[in-house]
């Protein structure tokens, strides 16, 4: 997130590829920071789950995300409950859950982490509609990262310093490769841009069907 913050700042303030939004500190703290906090929780919890579960099983668990997003949307009045949509989601998710039965690398801790990540992501997507879109705040993908990434960096600094940094300092086998790290940072920035772009064009619960597609097209063949 630190890299995304620097790159977004460079694009907005130096290259001026887009204009920033006139946003006061009070509005930023009450509307953007909660979204950044939820996004940070999604990233940290989701990444931690990979320490306990296989990639394919995590993708299967993510298939329940459309239901959670839709349920949160109905709860917070951003979506209308329709029986047809609900039944379609139940059928799809039930099929994926049956397919994931008998997972050899099952871990209760990993499942809790991934489910928590799903919940935080669901609330984040709904809050974007409530706190920003309904108030007429239109952020393009670059300005979204410009405002959200610094707050995410602060939130993620706490678990990094308290939990991850001590392990890294004591791991003699750890080798940091700058080229690989930089490539990963650019990839993450591009991924976040695409996610923000998708959020501007489709509904939240539709986006959350994409992990299932990825799992079928990429994970399974691999």
TILOFI-543479 format. One record per residue: x, y, z of N, C-alpha, C in turn; residue number from 1. Coordinates in pm, whole numbers, plus 50000, padded with zeros to 5 digits. Each point is the difference from the previous one (the first is absolute). Example, Ala and Ser with C-alpha at 12.3 -4.5 7.8 and 13.67 -1.06 7.14 Angstrom:
<nodes>
((51319, 49431, 50780), (49911, 50119, 50000), (50090, 50120, 50000), 1)
((49965, 50105, 49928), (50082, 50119, 50006), (49923, 50109, 50073), 2)
</nodes>
This chain:
<nodes>
((50082, 49879, 50000), (49918, 50121, 50000), (50086, 50126, 50000), 1)
((50117, 49990, 50059), (50090, 50114, 49996), (50041, 50033, 49857), 2)
((50030, 49895, 49922), (50035, 50019, 49860), (49884, 50057, 49921), 3)
((49879, 49949, 50025), (49882, 50051, 49931), (49975, 50146, 50034), 4)
((50024, 50038, 50125), (49981, 50139, 50041), (50097, 50092, 49926), 5)
((50127, 49959, 49991), (50101, 50082, 49933), (49970, 50011, 49851), 6)
((49964, 49888, 49938), (49973, 50002, 49856), (49873, 50081, 49969), 7)
((49898, 49986, 50083), (49878, 50077, 49979), (50026, 50149, 50019), 8)
((50080, 50036, 50101), (50037, 50140, 50023), (50076, 50056, 49879), 9)
((50090, 49919, 49944), (50077, 50043, 49884), (49908, 50025, 49880), 10)
((49904, 49912, 49980), (49909, 50013, 49886), (49907, 50121, 50014), 11)
((49956, 50028, 50124), (49903, 50108, 50022), (50068, 50135, 50014), 12)
((50105, 50006, 50081), (50061, 50128, 50033), (50112, 50043, 49905), 13)
((50071, 49903, 49942), (50113, 50033, 49914), (49959, 49996, 49853), 14)
((49952, 49885, 49956), (49961, 49987, 49860), (49864, 50062, 49971), 15)
((49919, 50014, 50105), (49867, 50060, 49990), (49913, 49930, 49894), 16)
((50001, 49868, 50004), (49918, 49924, 49906), (49851, 50011, 50035), 17)
((49970, 50043, 50122), (49862, 50021, 50042), (49998, 50104, 50110), 18)
((49887, 50062, 50021), (49988, 50104, 50102), (49955, 49940, 50133), 19)
((50060, 50043, 50111), (49955, 49952, 50130), (49864, 50059, 50037), 20)
((49936, 49940, 50098), (49870, 50045, 50047), (50020, 50094, 50119), 21)
((49920, 50107, 50003), (50004, 50092, 50113), (49934, 49932, 50120), 22)
((50083, 49948, 50090), (49950, 49920, 50111), (50063, 50048, 50130), 23)
((49917, 50042, 50094), (50049, 50047, 50128), (50041, 49884, 50090), 24)
((50075, 50034, 50107), (50049, 49896, 50092), (49885, 49929, 50068), 25)
((49897, 50073, 50040), (49887, 49939, 50069), (49929, 49898, 49911), 26)
((49977, 50039, 49874), (49935, 49909, 49906), (50089, 49879, 49974), 27)
((50130, 50023, 49986), (50093, 49891, 49974), (50002, 49901, 50117), 28)
((50000, 50053, 50121), (50010, 49914, 50118), (49873, 49919, 50021), 29)
((49884, 50058, 49971), (49873, 49931, 50027), (49950, 49916, 49884), 30)
((50052, 50023, 49880), (49949, 49928, 49883), (50104, 49911, 49931), 31)
((50122, 50046, 49992), (50103, 49924, 49929), (50074, 49906, 50094), 32)
((50033, 50046, 50119), (50076, 49918, 50095), (49929, 49869, 50035), 33)
((49868, 50000, 50026), (49933, 49871, 50027), (50013, 49901, 49884), 34)
((49990, 50050, 49877), (50016, 49914, 49883), (50142, 49945, 49993), 35)
((50097, 50087, 50028), (50140, 49956, 49999), (50026, 49898, 50110), 36)
((49937, 50019, 50116), (50017, 49904, 50109), (49947, 49863, 49963), 37)
((49883, 49996, 49938), (49943, 49872, 49957), (50084, 49936, 49890), 38)
((50050, 50082, 49910), (50083, 49947, 49892), (50130, 49942, 50056), 39)
((50056, 50065, 50100), (50122, 49949, 50065), (49973, 49866, 50066), 40)
((49884, 49990, 50066), (49963, 49873, 50061), (49984, 49890, 49898), 41)
((49941, 50035, 49885), (49984, 49902, 49892), (50135, 49949, 49951), 42)
((50094, 50092, 49979), (50131, 49962, 49948), (50077, 49915, 50100), 43)
((50004, 50044, 50125), (50082, 49929, 50099), (49941, 49863, 50032), 44)
((49870, 49995, 50024), (49936, 49873, 50033), (50005, 49903, 49882), 45)
((49976, 50053, 49879), (50004, 49915, 49882), (50138, 49944, 49974), 46)
((50104, 50083, 50015), (50137, 49953, 49979), (50042, 49901, 50108), 47)
((49955, 50023, 50124), (50034, 49909, 50109), (49939, 49862, 49979), 48)
((49884, 49995, 49935), (49933, 49872, 49976), (50084, 49909, 49911), 49)
((50082, 50060, 49912), (50084, 49919, 49910), (50108, 49923, 50077), 50)
((50026, 50037, 50124), (50096, 49927, 50081), (49942, 49869, 50052), 51)
((49869, 49984, 49993), (49934, 49882, 50057), (49921, 49918, 49898), 52)
((49961, 50061, 49888), (49913, 49932, 49904), (50064, 50000, 49862), 53)
((49958, 49906, 49917), (50047, 49995, 49862), (49931, 50108, 49918), 54)
((50063, 50037, 49889), (49946, 50105, 49914), (49864, 49958, 49944), 55)
((49988, 49876, 49957), (49875, 49954, 49941), (49886, 50002, 50102), 56)
((50029, 49961, 50125), (49896, 49998, 50102), (49957, 50141, 50037), 57)
((50094, 50094, 50002), (49966, 50139, 50028), (49909, 50055, 49892), 58)
((50028, 49967, 49874), (49913, 50045, 49892), (49860, 49942, 50012), 59)
((49991, 49878, 50049), (49869, 49940, 50023), (49925, 50073, 50111), 60)
((50073, 50037, 50106), (49936, 50073, 50109), (49953, 50137, 49953), 61)
((50074, 50061, 49910), (49963, 50132, 49950), (49871, 49997, 49921), 62)
((49959, 49881, 49959), (49876, 49989, 49924), (49878, 50039, 50083), 63)
((50014, 49999, 50134), (49886, 50040, 50084), (49992, 50152, 50013), 64)
((50099, 50071, 49949), (50003, 50144, 50016), (49882, 50072, 49935), 65)
((49953, 49959, 49881), (49884, 50070, 49944), (49879, 49998, 50092), 66)
((49979, 49890, 50070), (49886, 49993, 50092), (50020, 50096, 50117), 67)
((50123, 50006, 50052), (50027, 50090, 50113), (49984, 50145, 49957), 68)
((50053, 50035, 49882), (49988, 50137, 49950), (49854, 50036, 49978), 69)
((49927, 49908, 49940), (49859, 50025, 49973), (49922, 50014, 50130), 70)
((50029, 49913, 50099), (49931, 50007, 50128), (50029, 50131, 50072), 71)
((50126, 50044, 49997), (50036, 50127, 50062), (49932, 50115, 49927), 72)
((49994, 49992, 49867), (49933, 50104, 49922), (49852, 50009, 50033), 73)
((49934, 49886, 50014), (49859, 49999, 50039), (49984, 50055, 50141), 74)
((50090, 49961, 50090), (49994, 50047, 50138), (50016, 50151, 50011), 75)
((50085, 50057, 49915), (50029, 50143, 50006), (49928, 50077, 49889), 76)
((49902, 49935, 49938), (49909, 50066, 49904), (50067, 50052, 49874), 77)
((50108, 49937, 49958), (50059, 50036, 49871), (49955, 49904, 49890), 78)
((49944, 49887, 50039), (49947, 49903, 49906), (49858, 49962, 50043), 79)
((49919, 49962, 49903), (49865, 49953, 50028), (49998, 49847, 49998), 80)
((49934, 49943, 50099), (49993, 49855, 50008), (49908, 49947, 49889), 81)
((50052, 49909, 49921), (49919, 49931, 49899), (50025, 49851, 50013), 82)
((49896, 49924, 49995), (50010, 49855, 50019), (50081, 49935, 49889), 83)
((49986, 50051, 49878), (50072, 49941, 49888), (50151, 50011, 50015), 84)
((50049, 50121, 50033), (50144, 50020, 50019), (50050, 49915, 50115), 85)
((49925, 49995, 50109), (50041, 49923, 50117), (50013, 49851, 49968), 86)
((49902, 49947, 49928), (50004, 49857, 49965), (50115, 49969, 49906), 87)
((50026, 50089, 49905), (50114, 49979, 49909), (50132, 49993, 50075), 88)
((50018, 50090, 50095), (50123, 50001, 50079), (50012, 49875, 50086), 89)
((49889, 49959, 50060), (50002, 49881, 50085), (50038, 49876, 49919), 90)
((49946, 49989, 49880), (50030, 49884, 49915), (50149, 49996, 49964), 91)
((50054, 50116, 49957), (50140, 50006, 49959), (50093, 49969, 50118), 92)
((49976, 50065, 50112), (50087, 49982, 50116), (49989, 49859, 50057), 93)
((49880, 49944, 50001), (49983, 49864, 50049), (50081, 49901, 49917), 94)
((49999, 50019, 49870), (50079, 49913, 49913), (50149, 50009, 50029), 95)
((50049, 50123, 50023), (50142, 50017, 50029), (50036, 49941, 50136), 96)
((49914, 50016, 50099), (50027, 49944, 50132), (50003, 49848, 49997), 97)
((49912, 49941, 49920), (50003, 49854, 49986), (50130, 49955, 49935), 98)
((50045, 50076, 49901), (50125, 49967, 49931), (50121, 50011, 50093), 99)
((49990, 50088, 50100), (50113, 50019, 50091), (49998, 49903, 50118), 100)
((49899, 49915, 50006), (49990, 49904, 50110), (50117, 49901, 49994), 101)
((50057, 49972, 50115), (50111, 49906, 50005), (50135, 50064, 49979), 102)
((50010, 50130, 50022), (50129, 50071, 49986), (50104, 49939, 50094), 103)
((50112, 49959, 49943), (50105, 49934, 50079), (50074, 50097, 50091), 104)
((50017, 50125, 49954), (50076, 50099, 50077), (49907, 50092, 50079), 105)
((49893, 49945, 50053), (49904, 50081, 50075), (50063, 50051, 50130), 106)
((49975, 50128, 50028), (50047, 50063, 50123), (49892, 50094, 50051), 107)
((49957, 49979, 50124), (49895, 50085, 50057), (50046, 50145, 50010), 108)
((50128, 50020, 50035), (50053, 50137, 50010), (49997, 50067, 49863), 109)
((50040, 49928, 49897), (49999, 50055, 49866), (49860, 50034, 49952), 110)
((49903, 49914, 50034), (49861, 50026, 49959), (49947, 50124, 50071), 111)
((50031, 50014, 50129), (49956, 50119, 50074), (50061, 50126, 49941), 112)
((50129, 49996, 49967), (50066, 50117, 49942), (49938, 50037, 49866), 113)
((49977, 49899, 49914), (49945, 50029, 49868), (49856, 50048, 50009), 114)
((49921, 49941, 50088), (49861, 50044, 50017), (49995, 50143, 50055), 115)
((50092, 50032, 50091), (50006, 50136, 50053), (50037, 50098, 49890), 116)
((50090, 49959, 49911), (50037, 50084, 49886), (49880, 50024, 49908), 117)
((49919, 49897, 49982), (49881, 50013, 49916), (49901, 50099, 50061), 118)
((49983, 49994, 50132), (49906, 50090, 50068), (50047, 50145, 49989), 119)
((50128, 50025, 50028), (50051, 50137, 49992), (49992, 50055, 49857), 120)
((50028, 49916, 49901), (49990, 50044, 49861), (49857, 50032, 49962), 121)
((49906, 49921, 50049), (49859, 50024, 49969), (49953, 50134, 50055), 122)
((50035, 50027, 50125), (49962, 50129, 50059), (50071, 50115, 49930), 123)
((50122, 49979, 49956), (50073, 50107, 49930), (49929, 50037, 49870), 124)
((49962, 49899, 49923), (49934, 50027, 49872), (49868, 50073, 50019), 125)
((49927, 49964, 50104), (49872, 50066, 50026), (50021, 50142, 50051), 126)
((50101, 50019, 50086), (50027, 50134, 50053), (50045, 50096, 49892), 127)
((50067, 49949, 49897), (50039, 50087, 49889), (49876, 50062, 49937), 128)
((49897, 49920, 49982), (49876, 50052, 49943), (49931, 50098, 50094), 129)
((50003, 49971, 50131), (49928, 50084, 50096), (50074, 50130, 50029), 130)
((50129, 49990, 50027), (50076, 50117, 50047), (50048, 50090, 49886), 131)
((50024, 49943, 49883), (50058, 50079, 49892), (49904, 50021, 49884), 132)
((49953, 49893, 49940), (49920, 50012, 49878), (49869, 50072, 50025), 133)
((49934, 49973, 50112), (49873, 50066, 50029), (50017, 50148, 50033), 134)
((50119, 50041, 50034), (50026, 50141, 50032), (50058, 50075, 49881), 135)
((50001, 49934, 49887), (50047, 50067, 49879), (50150, 50008, 49986), 136)
((50075, 49926, 50081), (50145, 49999, 49989), (50039, 49897, 49895), 137)
((50052, 50048, 49890), (50038, 49911, 49890), (50152, 49993, 49992), 138)
((50053, 49885, 50039), (50143, 49977, 49997), (50033, 49901, 49889), 139)
((50093, 50037, 49914), (50047, 49905, 49901), (50101, 49905, 50066), 140)
((50043, 49895, 49932), (50091, 49905, 50064), (50126, 50062, 50058), 141)
((50058, 50100, 49932), (50124, 50060, 50049), (49976, 50085, 50124), 142)
((49896, 50083, 49998), (49973, 50083, 50118), (49953, 49915, 50118), 143)
((49935, 49887, 49971), (49962, 49910, 50109), (50124, 49950, 50073), 144)
((50100, 49957, 49925), (50125, 49956, 50063), (50073, 50115, 50066), 145)
((49989, 50118, 49941), (50066, 50119, 50055), (49951, 50030, 50141), 146)
((49870, 49982, 50024), (49943, 50031, 50131), (49998, 49880, 50094), 147)
((49981, 49880, 49947), (49983, 49883, 50086), (50133, 49937, 50041), 148)
((50097, 49997, 49909), (50125, 49929, 50026), (50077, 50051, 50121), 149)
((50013, 50133, 50021), (50074, 50045, 50120), (49938, 49951, 50131), 150)
((49866, 50004, 50009), (49934, 49951, 50122), (50020, 49850, 50015), 151)
((49994, 49927, 49889), (50024, 49856, 50006), (50142, 49970, 50046), 152)
((50094, 50080, 49953), (50140, 49982, 50042), (50015, 50014, 50151), 153)
((49931, 50097, 50056), (50007, 50020, 50146), (49938, 49882, 50073), 154)
((49883, 49957, 49955), (49933, 49886, 50065), (50085, 49873, 49992), 155)
((50058, 49973, 49883), (50077, 49877, 49982), (50136, 50005, 50067), 156)
((50044, 50120, 50037), (50129, 50012, 50068), (49998, 49935, 50137), 157)
((49884, 50002, 50067), (49991, 49943, 50134), (50023, 49849, 50002), 158)
((49925, 49920, 49922), (50030, 49856, 50001), (50137, 49967, 49944), 159)
((50050, 50084, 49907), (50133, 49974, 49945), (50107, 50017, 50107), 160)
((49994, 50109, 50075), (50101, 50027, 50102), (49987, 49903, 50117), 161)
((49878, 49969, 50040), (49978, 49918, 50120), (50014, 49851, 49974), 162)
((49960, 49955, 49881), (49994, 49855, 49976), (50100, 49951, 49896), 163)
((50016, 50072, 49891), (50077, 49947, 49889), (50147, 50041, 50004), 164)
((50028, 50125, 50035), (50138, 50048, 50001), (50090, 49921, 50094), 165)
((49957, 49968, 50124), (50088, 49920, 50088), (50036, 49865, 49939), 166)
((49905, 49935, 49932), (50029, 49871, 49937), (50099, 50017, 49885), 167)
((49986, 50108, 49925), (50091, 50025, 49889), (50141, 50027, 50051), 168)
((50012, 50073, 50109), (50131, 50033, 50055), (50072, 49877, 50053), 169)
((49923, 49902, 50047), (50060, 49879, 50059), (50014, 49885, 49902), 170)
((49957, 50021, 49878), (50008, 49894, 49898), (50129, 50016, 49921), 171)
((50096, 49912, 50025), (50129, 50009, 49932), (49991, 49958, 49854), 172)
((49895, 49927, 49964), (49984, 49954, 49863), (49936, 50104, 49910), 173)
((49954, 50109, 50059), (49931, 50102, 49921), (50096, 50074, 49908), 174)
((49966, 50001, 49872), (50079, 50072, 49899), (49906, 50092, 49924), 175)
((50025, 50129, 50006), (49916, 50098, 49931), (50058, 50029, 49864), 176)
((49921, 49977, 49896), (50041, 50025, 49862), (49931, 50127, 49951), 177)
((50071, 50111, 49986), (49938, 50128, 49962), (49919, 49994, 49870), 178)
((50053, 49931, 49898), (49930, 49994, 49872), (49866, 49928, 50015), 179)
((50001, 49891, 50073), (49876, 49924, 50021), (49902, 50081, 50084), 180)
((50051, 50069, 50101), (49915, 50082, 50086), (49938, 50115, 49923), 181)
((50079, 50064, 49912), (49949, 50111, 49920), (49896, 49952, 49899), 182)
((50027, 49886, 49939), (49903, 49944, 49906), (49869, 49965, 50068), 183)
((50009, 49947, 50121), (49880, 49968, 50076), (49923, 50126, 50036), 184)
((50072, 50108, 50032), (49935, 50126, 50036), (49924, 50058, 49881), 185)
((50062, 49997, 49881), (49932, 50051, 49881), (49879, 49914, 49966), 186)
((50013, 49869, 50018), (49888, 49911, 49973), (49884, 50030, 50095), 187)
((50031, 50022, 50127), (49896, 50032, 50098), (49932, 50132, 49966), 188)
((50079, 50098, 49957), (49943, 50129, 49962), (49905, 49985, 49882), 189)
((50042, 49924, 49899), (49914, 49976, 49885), (49874, 49925, 50038), 190)
((50012, 49903, 50088), (49884, 49924, 50045), (49900, 50090, 50071), 191)
((50050, 50087, 50087), (49911, 50091, 50072), (49931, 50097, 49906), 192)
((50072, 50047, 49898), (49939, 50089, 49901), (49885, 49930, 49927), 193)
((50022, 49876, 49962), (49896, 49925, 49930), (49878, 49976, 50089), 194)
((50024, 49972, 50128), (49889, 49980, 50094), (49919, 50128, 50014), 195)
((50069, 50113, 50016), (49929, 50127, 50014), (49923, 50034, 49872), 196)
((50059, 49968, 49886), (49931, 50025, 49873), (49874, 49915, 49989), 197)
((50010, 49875, 50044), (49883, 49911, 49994), (49890, 50049, 50093), 198)
((50038, 50054, 50115), (49900, 50048, 50096), (49917, 50115, 49944), 199)
((50055, 50072, 49902), (49929, 50113, 49942), (49901, 49958, 49891), 200)
((50004, 49871, 49964), (49919, 49957, 49885), (49903, 49886, 50028), 201)
((50021, 49923, 50107), (49909, 49889, 50029), (49966, 50002, 50148), 202)
((49900, 49921, 50035), (49957, 49992, 50139), (50102, 49923, 50083), 203)
((49998, 50026, 50132), (50100, 49941, 50089), (49993, 49848, 50000), 204)
((49878, 49944, 50008), (49993, 49855, 50012), (50036, 49930, 49870), 205)
((49995, 50072, 49886), (50044, 49941, 49873), (50151, 49985, 49999), 206)
((50071, 50100, 50053), (50146, 49995, 50006), (50047, 49879, 50078), 207)
((49926, 49965, 50105), (50044, 49893, 50086), (49977, 49862, 49939), 208)
((49937, 49992, 49882), (49993, 49874, 49928), (50128, 49971, 49923), 209)
((50084, 50102, 49982), (50119, 49984, 49919), (50100, 49899, 50056), 210)
((50021, 49991, 50134), (50092, 49898, 50050), (49962, 49859, 49956), 211)
((49871, 49972, 49991), (49957, 49868, 49955), (50041, 49977, 49855), 212)
((49987, 50103, 49917), (50042, 49990, 49860), (50151, 49978, 49991), 213)
((50075, 50076, 50082), (50146, 49985, 50003), (50038, 49859, 50041), 214)
((49930, 49949, 50100), (50030, 49866, 50050), (49980, 49896, 49890), 215)
((49896, 50017, 49918), (49971, 49904, 49895), (50096, 50013, 49881), 216)
((50039, 50124, 49967), (50080, 50022, 49880), (50151, 49992, 50025), 217)
((50041, 50035, 50124), (50144, 50009, 50028), (50048, 49895, 50101), 218)
((49933, 49995, 50116), (50048, 49913, 50107), (49988, 49852, 49962), 219)
((49883, 49960, 49948), (49978, 49860, 49968), (50097, 49948, 49893), 220)
((50018, 50073, 49887), (50096, 49952, 49900), (50141, 49990, 50053), 221)
((50037, 50093, 50093), (50136, 49997, 50055), (50018, 49878, 50088), 222)
</nodes>
